[in-house]
Amino acid sequence: MKWQEGAKKNMPPWAENVLQGIAYWIGHRRALYLHHYLTEGAIVAELANLMGAHLYDVDHGSEIGQVGKETYRS
């Protein structure tokens, strides 16, 4: 659809992974805690965690533990 193409162009490169992660997290929480409400604060906190993780990857390269020119892999 045309609106999807335009929306995807305007999204930051990390947004797709963050949205997929929050959808997975909501489903996981609902499966574990079926009879408990999932608060807005919990969703926002997880969204902030995911955004922070992906922004760190964007700023520091795609390798985990990359420092300067050296790369440390575990």
Jmol script that loads the backbone (N, CA, C; Angstrom):
load data "model"
ATOM      1  N   MET A   1       0.827  -1.177   0.000  1.00  0.00           N
ATOM      2  CA  MET A   1       0.000   0.000   0.000  1.00  0.00           C
ATOM      3  C   MET A   1       0.877   1.248   0.000  1.00  0.00           C
ATOM      4  N   LYS A   2       0.367   2.289  -0.593  1.00  0.00           N
ATOM      5  CA  LYS A   2       1.158   3.502  -0.756  1.00  0.00           C
ATOM      6  C   LYS A   2       1.488   4.160   0.584  1.00  0.00           C
ATOM      7  N   TRP A   3       0.548   4.201   1.526  1.00  0.00           N
ATOM      8  CA  TRP A   3       0.812   4.854   2.813  1.00  0.00           C
ATOM      9  C   TRP A   3       1.880   4.115   3.604  1.00  0.00           C
ATOM     10  N   GLN A   4       1.971   2.808   3.435  1.00  0.00           N
ATOM     11  CA  GLN A   4       2.996   2.053   4.147  1.00  0.00           C
ATOM     12  C   GLN A   4       4.391   2.384   3.620  1.00  0.00           C
ATOM     13  N   GLU A   5       4.512   2.565   2.335  1.00  0.00           N
ATOM     14  CA  GLU A   5       5.804   2.901   1.752  1.00  0.00           C
ATOM     15  C   GLU A   5       6.293   4.254   2.268  1.00  0.00           C
ATOM     16  N   GLY A   6       5.396   5.218   2.330  1.00  0.00           N
ATOM     17  CA  GLY A   6       5.762   6.538   2.830  1.00  0.00           C
ATOM     18  C   GLY A   6       6.103   6.515   4.299  1.00  0.00           C
ATOM     19  N   ALA A   7       5.360   5.746   5.078  1.00  0.00           N
ATOM     20  CA  ALA A   7       5.617   5.656   6.513  1.00  0.00           C
ATOM     21  C   ALA A   7       6.952   4.973   6.781  1.00  0.00           C
ATOM     22  N   LYS A   8       7.268   3.961   6.020  1.00  0.00           N
ATOM     23  CA  LYS A   8       8.517   3.234   6.229  1.00  0.00           C
ATOM     24  C   LYS A   8       9.722   4.096   5.857  1.00  0.00           C
ATOM     25  N   LYS A   9       9.574   4.985   4.881  1.00  0.00           N
ATOM     26  CA  LYS A   9      10.657   5.880   4.509  1.00  0.00           C
ATOM     27  C   LYS A   9      11.007   6.831   5.649  1.00  0.00           C
ATOM     28  N   ASN A  10       9.994   7.276   6.387  1.00  0.00           N
ATOM     29  CA  ASN A  10      10.197   8.264   7.438  1.00  0.00           C
ATOM     30  C   ASN A  10      10.609   7.643   8.768  1.00  0.00           C
ATOM     31  N   MET A  11      10.637   6.332   8.863  1.00  0.00           N
ATOM     32  CA  MET A  11      11.001   5.666  10.112  1.00  0.00           C
ATOM     33  C   MET A  11      12.517   5.611  10.261  1.00  0.00           C
ATOM     34  N   PRO A  12      13.016   5.793  11.491  1.00  0.00           N
ATOM     35  CA  PRO A  12      14.452   5.588  11.707  1.00  0.00           C
ATOM     36  C   PRO A  12      14.811   4.123  11.478  1.00  0.00           C
ATOM     37  N   PRO A  13      16.063   3.823  11.196  1.00  0.00           N
ATOM     38  CA  PRO A  13      16.439   2.441  10.863  1.00  0.00           C
ATOM     39  C   PRO A  13      16.211   1.442  11.993  1.00  0.00           C
ATOM     40  N   TRP A  14      16.212   1.884  13.241  1.00  0.00           N
ATOM     41  CA  TRP A  14      16.048   0.981  14.377  1.00  0.00           C
ATOM     42  C   TRP A  14      14.592   0.767  14.753  1.00  0.00           C
ATOM     43  N   ALA A  15      13.663   1.558  14.212  1.00  0.00           N
ATOM     44  CA  ALA A  15      12.270   1.534  14.646  1.00  0.00           C
ATOM     45  C   ALA A  15      11.579   0.201  14.361  1.00  0.00           C
ATOM     46  N   GLU A  16      11.873  -0.416  13.243  1.00  0.00           N
ATOM     47  CA  GLU A  16      11.224  -1.686  12.903  1.00  0.00           C
ATOM     48  C   GLU A  16      11.564  -2.770  13.926  1.00  0.00           C
ATOM     49  N   ASN A  17      12.830  -2.850  14.323  1.00  0.00           N
ATOM     50  CA  ASN A  17      13.227  -3.837  15.321  1.00  0.00           C
ATOM     51  C   ASN A  17      12.605  -3.550  16.682  1.00  0.00           C
ATOM     52  N   VAL A  18      12.512  -2.279  17.043  1.00  0.00           N
ATOM     53  CA  VAL A  18      11.918  -1.906  18.329  1.00  0.00           C
ATOM     54  C   VAL A  18      10.436  -2.263  18.350  1.00  0.00           C
ATOM     55  N   LEU A  19       9.717  -1.970  17.291  1.00  0.00           N
ATOM     56  CA  LEU A  19       8.294  -2.291  17.234  1.00  0.00           C
ATOM     57  C   LEU A  19       8.059  -3.801  17.264  1.00  0.00           C
ATOM     58  N   GLN A  20       8.892  -4.545  16.575  1.00  0.00           N
ATOM     59  CA  GLN A  20       8.775  -5.996  16.608  1.00  0.00           C
ATOM     60  C   GLN A  20       9.079  -6.513  18.015  1.00  0.00           C
ATOM     61  N   GLY A  21      10.072  -5.937  18.662  1.00  0.00           N
ATOM     62  CA  GLY A  21      10.424  -6.345  20.017  1.00  0.00           C
ATOM     63  C   GLY A  21       9.328  -6.055  21.021  1.00  0.00           C
ATOM     64  N   ILE A  22       8.680  -4.899  20.912  1.00  0.00           N
ATOM     65  CA  ILE A  22       7.613  -4.556  21.858  1.00  0.00           C
ATOM     66  C   ILE A  22       6.394  -5.448  21.629  1.00  0.00           C
ATOM     67  N   ALA A  23       6.117  -5.794  20.387  1.00  0.00           N
ATOM     68  CA  ALA A  23       5.004  -6.708  20.105  1.00  0.00           C
ATOM     69  C   ALA A  23       5.285  -8.087  20.706  1.00  0.00           C
ATOM     70  N   TYR A  24       6.514  -8.567  20.563  1.00  0.00           N
ATOM     71  CA  TYR A  24       6.892  -9.855  21.156  1.00  0.00           C
ATOM     72  C   TYR A  24       6.799  -9.787  22.668  1.00  0.00           C
ATOM     73  N   TRP A  25       7.277  -8.698  23.275  1.00  0.00           N
ATOM     74  CA  TRP A  25       7.281  -8.552  24.727  1.00  0.00           C
ATOM     75  C   TRP A  25       5.857  -8.526  25.281  1.00  0.00           C
ATOM     76  N   ILE A  26       4.957  -7.811  24.601  1.00  0.00           N
ATOM     77  CA  ILE A  26       3.561  -7.756  25.052  1.00  0.00           C
ATOM     78  C   ILE A  26       2.944  -9.148  25.003  1.00  0.00           C
ATOM     79  N   GLY A  27       3.166  -9.882  23.922  1.00  0.00           N
ATOM     80  CA  GLY A  27       2.642 -11.243  23.819  1.00  0.00           C
ATOM     81  C   GLY A  27       3.222 -12.158  24.881  1.00  0.00           C
ATOM     82  N   HIS A  28       4.504 -12.014  25.162  1.00  0.00           N
ATOM     83  CA  HIS A  28       5.166 -12.821  26.183  1.00  0.00           C
ATOM     84  C   HIS A  28       4.579 -12.530  27.562  1.00  0.00           C
ATOM     85  N   ARG A  29       4.416 -11.262  27.884  1.00  0.00           N
ATOM     86  CA  ARG A  29       3.852 -10.878  29.185  1.00  0.00           C
ATOM     87  C   ARG A  29       2.406 -11.337  29.338  1.00  0.00           C
ATOM     88  N   ARG A  30       1.639 -11.235  28.271  1.00  0.00           N
ATOM     89  CA  ARG A  30       0.237 -11.679  28.335  1.00  0.00           C
ATOM     90  C   ARG A  30       0.165 -13.193  28.539  1.00  0.00           C
ATOM     91  N   ALA A  31       1.089 -13.920  27.947  1.00  0.00           N
ATOM     92  CA  ALA A  31       1.087 -15.377  28.115  1.00  0.00           C
ATOM     93  C   ALA A  31       1.481 -15.766  29.531  1.00  0.00           C
ATOM     94  N   LEU A  32       2.440 -15.041  30.115  1.00  0.00           N
ATOM     95  CA  LEU A  32       2.889 -15.363  31.471  1.00  0.00           C
ATOM     96  C   LEU A  32       1.918 -14.895  32.538  1.00  0.00           C
ATOM     97  N   TYR A  33       1.388 -13.703  32.376  1.00  0.00           N
ATOM     98  CA  TYR A  33       0.548 -13.076  33.405  1.00  0.00           C
ATOM     99  C   TYR A  33      -0.824 -12.759  32.829  1.00  0.00           C
ATOM    100  N   LEU A  34      -1.544 -13.792  32.489  1.00  0.00           N
ATOM    101  CA  LEU A  34      -2.828 -13.649  31.802  1.00  0.00           C
ATOM    102  C   LEU A  34      -3.852 -12.853  32.608  1.00  0.00           C
ATOM    103  N   HIS A  35      -3.867 -13.011  33.907  1.00  0.00           N
ATOM    104  CA  HIS A  35      -4.895 -12.374  34.729  1.00  0.00           C
ATOM    105  C   HIS A  35      -4.438 -11.069  35.362  1.00  0.00           C
ATOM    106  N   HIS A  36      -3.323 -10.529  34.915  1.00  0.00           N
ATOM    107  CA  HIS A  36      -2.839  -9.250  35.403  1.00  0.00           C
ATOM    108  C   HIS A  36      -2.863  -8.223  34.276  1.00  0.00           C
ATOM    109  N   TYR A  37      -3.146  -6.990  34.646  1.00  0.00           N
ATOM    110  CA  TYR A  37      -3.139  -5.918  33.657  1.00  0.00           C
ATOM    111  C   TYR A  37      -1.715  -5.566  33.275  1.00  0.00           C
ATOM    112  N   LEU A  38      -1.528  -5.224  32.032  1.00  0.00           N
ATOM    113  CA  LEU A  38      -0.234  -4.736  31.545  1.00  0.00           C
ATOM    114  C   LEU A  38      -0.345  -3.218  31.502  1.00  0.00           C
ATOM    115  N   THR A  39       0.331  -2.549  32.425  1.00  0.00           N
ATOM    116  CA  THR A  39       0.171  -1.108  32.562  1.00  0.00           C
ATOM    117  C   THR A  39       0.901  -0.348  31.463  1.00  0.00           C
ATOM    118  N   GLU A  40       0.452   0.867  31.267  1.00  0.00           N
ATOM    119  CA  GLU A  40       1.084   1.733  30.274  1.00  0.00           C
ATOM    120  C   GLU A  40       2.534   2.010  30.656  1.00  0.00           C
ATOM    121  N   GLY A  41       2.783   2.162  31.946  1.00  0.00           N
ATOM    122  CA  GLY A  41       4.143   2.417  32.408  1.00  0.00           C
ATOM    123  C   GLY A  41       5.090   1.276  32.085  1.00  0.00           C
ATOM    124  N   ALA A  42       4.600   0.035  32.207  1.00  0.00           N
ATOM    125  CA  ALA A  42       5.434  -1.129  31.894  1.00  0.00           C
ATOM    126  C   ALA A  42       5.759  -1.168  30.400  1.00  0.00           C
ATOM    127  N   ILE A  43       4.789  -0.834  29.585  1.00  0.00           N
ATOM    128  CA  ILE A  43       5.012  -0.821  28.134  1.00  0.00           C
ATOM    129  C   ILE A  43       6.005   0.271  27.757  1.00  0.00           C
ATOM    130  N   VAL A  44       5.838   1.451  28.351  1.00  0.00           N
ATOM    131  CA  VAL A  44       6.742   2.566  28.054  1.00  0.00           C
ATOM    132  C   VAL A  44       8.165   2.241  28.520  1.00  0.00           C
ATOM    133  N   ALA A  45       8.283   1.618  29.692  1.00  0.00           N
ATOM    134  CA  ALA A  45       9.609   1.256  30.194  1.00  0.00           C
ATOM    135  C   ALA A  45      10.302   0.255  29.269  1.00  0.00           C
ATOM    136  N   GLU A  46       9.565  -0.748  28.806  1.00  0.00           N
ATOM    137  CA  GLU A  46      10.156  -1.723  27.895  1.00  0.00           C
ATOM    138  C   GLU A  46      10.489  -1.075  26.548  1.00  0.00           C
ATOM    139  N   LEU A  47       9.639  -0.188  26.082  1.00  0.00           N
ATOM    140  CA  LEU A  47       9.908   0.535  24.837  1.00  0.00           C
ATOM    141  C   LEU A  47      11.183   1.367  24.971  1.00  0.00           C
ATOM    142  N   ALA A  48      11.356   2.027  26.105  1.00  0.00           N
ATOM    143  CA  ALA A  48      12.567   2.814  26.339  1.00  0.00           C
ATOM    144  C   ALA A  48      13.800   1.905  26.385  1.00  0.00           C
ATOM    145  N   ASN A  49      13.681   0.743  27.018  1.00  0.00           N
ATOM    146  CA  ASN A  49      14.796  -0.208  27.058  1.00  0.00           C
ATOM    147  C   ASN A  49      15.186  -0.669  25.661  1.00  0.00           C
ATOM    148  N   LEU A  50      14.197  -1.002  24.853  1.00  0.00           N
ATOM    149  CA  LEU A  50      14.472  -1.468  23.497  1.00  0.00           C
ATOM    150  C   LEU A  50      15.077  -0.365  22.636  1.00  0.00           C
ATOM    151  N   MET A  51      14.542   0.847  22.765  1.00  0.00           N
ATOM    152  CA  MET A  51      15.089   1.963  21.995  1.00  0.00           C
ATOM    153  C   MET A  51      16.529   2.234  22.409  1.00  0.00           C
ATOM    154  N   GLY A  52      16.796   2.208  23.703  1.00  0.00           N
ATOM    155  CA  GLY A  52      18.150   2.434  24.179  1.00  0.00           C
ATOM    156  C   GLY A  52      19.112   1.386  23.668  1.00  0.00           C
ATOM    157  N   ALA A  53      18.680   0.143  23.661  1.00  0.00           N
ATOM    158  CA  ALA A  53      19.535  -0.937  23.173  1.00  0.00           C
ATOM    159  C   ALA A  53      19.834  -0.771  21.690  1.00  0.00           C
ATOM    160  N   HIS A  54      18.824  -0.423  20.909  1.00  0.00           N
ATOM    161  CA  HIS A  54      19.037  -0.280  19.471  1.00  0.00           C
ATOM    162  C   HIS A  54      19.794   0.993  19.132  1.00  0.00           C
ATOM    163  N   LEU A  55      19.593   2.060  19.897  1.00  0.00           N
ATOM    164  CA  LEU A  55      20.355   3.276  19.648  1.00  0.00           C
ATOM    165  C   LEU A  55      21.813   3.077  20.004  1.00  0.00           C
ATOM    166  N   TYR A  56      22.085   2.286  21.032  1.00  0.00           N
ATOM    167  CA  TYR A  56      23.467   1.965  21.376  1.00  0.00           C
ATOM    168  C   TYR A  56      24.129   1.213  20.224  1.00  0.00           C
ATOM    169  N   ASP A  57      23.404   0.261  19.622  1.00  0.00           N
ATOM    170  CA  ASP A  57      23.938  -0.493  18.484  1.00  0.00           C
ATOM    171  C   ASP A  57      24.221   0.433  17.300  1.00  0.00           C
ATOM    172  N   VAL A  58      23.330   1.388  17.051  1.00  0.00           N
ATOM    173  CA  VAL A  58      23.505   2.305  15.929  1.00  0.00           C
ATOM    174  C   VAL A  58      24.715   3.205  16.167  1.00  0.00           C
ATOM    175  N   ASP A  59      24.877   3.706  17.403  1.00  0.00           N
ATOM    176  CA  ASP A  59      25.982   4.611  17.715  1.00  0.00           C
ATOM    177  C   ASP A  59      27.326   3.899  17.767  1.00  0.00           C
ATOM    178  N   HIS A  60      27.339   2.648  18.204  1.00  0.00           N
ATOM    179  CA  HIS A  60      28.595   1.957  18.449  1.00  0.00           C
ATOM    180  C   HIS A  60      28.864   0.817  17.469  1.00  0.00           C
ATOM    181  N   GLY A  61      28.150   0.767  16.404  1.00  0.00           N
ATOM    182  CA  GLY A  61      28.353  -0.296  15.439  1.00  0.00           C
ATOM    183  C   GLY A  61      27.483  -1.498  15.752  1.00  0.00           C
ATOM    184  N   SER A  62      27.421  -2.418  14.861  1.00  0.00           N
ATOM    185  CA  SER A  62      26.537  -3.570  15.025  1.00  0.00           C
ATOM    186  C   SER A  62      27.156  -4.674  15.866  1.00  0.00           C
ATOM    187  N   GLU A  63      28.459  -4.611  16.105  1.00  0.00           N
ATOM    188  CA  GLU A  63      29.117  -5.648  16.889  1.00  0.00           C
ATOM    189  C   GLU A  63      28.900  -5.400  18.375  1.00  0.00           C
ATOM    190  N   ILE A  64      28.590  -6.433  19.103  1.00  0.00           N
ATOM    191  CA  ILE A  64      28.457  -6.323  20.545  1.00  0.00           C
ATOM    192  C   ILE A  64      29.849  -6.136  21.147  1.00  0.00           C
ATOM    193  N   GLY A  65      30.001  -5.152  22.004  1.00  0.00           N
ATOM    194  CA  GLY A  65      31.268  -4.934  22.670  1.00  0.00           C
ATOM    195  C   GLY A  65      32.306  -4.221  21.826  1.00  0.00           C
ATOM    196  N   GLN A  66      31.885  -3.564  20.769  1.00  0.00           N
ATOM    197  CA  GLN A  66      32.843  -2.878  19.909  1.00  0.00           C
ATOM    198  C   GLN A  66      33.303  -1.596  20.598  1.00  0.00           C
ATOM    199  N   VAL A  67      34.605  -1.435  20.748  1.00  0.00           N
ATOM    200  CA  VAL A  67      35.174  -0.246  21.367  1.00  0.00           C
ATOM    201  C   VAL A  67      36.216   0.310  20.411  1.00  0.00           C
ATOM    202  N   GLY A  68      35.949   1.478  19.890  1.00  0.00           N
ATOM    203  CA  GLY A  68      36.888   2.083  18.950  1.00  0.00           C
ATOM    204  C   GLY A  68      37.082   1.199  17.730  1.00  0.00           C
ATOM    205  N   LYS A  69      38.344   0.893  17.410  1.00  0.00           N
ATOM    206  CA  LYS A  69      38.638   0.060  16.248  1.00  0.00           C
ATOM    207  C   LYS A  69      38.712  -1.416  16.607  1.00  0.00           C
ATOM    208  N   GLU A  70      38.811  -1.711  17.901  1.00  0.00           N
ATOM    209  CA  GLU A  70      38.915  -3.106  18.332  1.00  0.00           C
ATOM    210  C   GLU A  70      37.533  -3.676  18.577  1.00  0.00           C
ATOM    211  N   THR A  71      37.370  -4.936  18.312  1.00  0.00           N
ATOM    212  CA  THR A  71      36.096  -5.621  18.539  1.00  0.00           C
ATOM    213  C   THR A  71      36.330  -6.780  19.491  1.00  0.00           C
ATOM    214  N   TYR A  72      35.532  -6.793  20.558  1.00  0.00           N
ATOM    215  CA  TYR A  72      35.619  -7.869  21.535  1.00  0.00           C
ATOM    216  C   TYR A  72      34.363  -8.706  21.441  1.00  0.00           C
ATOM    217  N   ARG A  73      34.506  -9.972  21.121  1.00  0.00           N
ATOM    218  CA  ARG A  73      33.360 -10.874  21.010  1.00  0.00           C
ATOM    219  C   ARG A  73      33.429 -11.898  22.126  1.00  0.00           C
ATOM    220  N   SER A  74      32.244 -12.208  22.646  1.00  0.00           N
ATOM    221  CA  SER A  74      32.225 -13.237  23.702  1.00  0.00           C
ATOM    222  C   SER A  74      31.720 -14.546  23.157  1.00  0.00           C
TER     223      SER A  74
END
end "model"
wireframe off; spacefill off
backbone 0.3
color backbone group
